[in-house]
Each structure stands twice: as C-alpha cells, then as structure tokens.
C-alpha cells in the first residue's frame, strides 16, 4: 500500500531570499510597537514582544484568512506555553498600519504585524529590594 504524501504546510515551506539585505537596526523597538498597537503604551514596558507577522497587502482573501488564523494560533500557543512556565504574558491586538517589513527596510506592504504577545516585565533600572524572607538577619534594605 502506498503512503499518501501530504504537502508541507505553507509556513514550513522555504522562503525565497530577500532581494536586498535588511540593514541592521538598533535601539528599543517596544515604543514603536506600542504606537502601532493603537497606542497601548503599556507595551513599551514589557520584557519582550513576540510578533506573528506576514501576509502581503495584495494577497487573495483565502491567504489573508489563512495567515491571520495561523498567526493567531501561534500567538495563542505561545501564550499557553508561557503560562505553563509561569511567565506573565498578555495578547496584544489592534495593530494599525504595523508594516514591519517597511520599518526594517524591506518592500512596504508585504510584512504586516498580525498578532502579538507581550512577555514578562521590563527590567527596572533600579535594583529591587530583597523580599523580607530573603533578607539576611540583622540587615535591612531601603523600601
């Protein structure tokens, strides 16, 4: 009996290389992401942001539907895994004009942010005081 061969899922197919190299970017992207996420400023204070992106503007409706559902499923799976590991996570929606490809120097309109997941909290610039149960006897820390 012959085994039926299934095509690879779209996301697992190799992608063609970029037509031009993407220039390296520096700095913190979280403030820009907060702006793109309908001004959800709390996003700028998260520890990390996971982005599901893709889907060209000129894609057919079936591809748009597929890409958005796949991105939502991936973000939901990442959220479940983060929760299982005890990592604070929060889905991020309402992306507006979030053209990630154009922001990174690629062709505009071909790499939109579809879903996001904020993970953890940003590192504080001040060291936090040790909890009371970790404070050595006879020592105190400012509160």
Order of alpha helices (4+ residues) and beta strands (2+ residues): alpha-beta-alpha-beta-alpha-beta
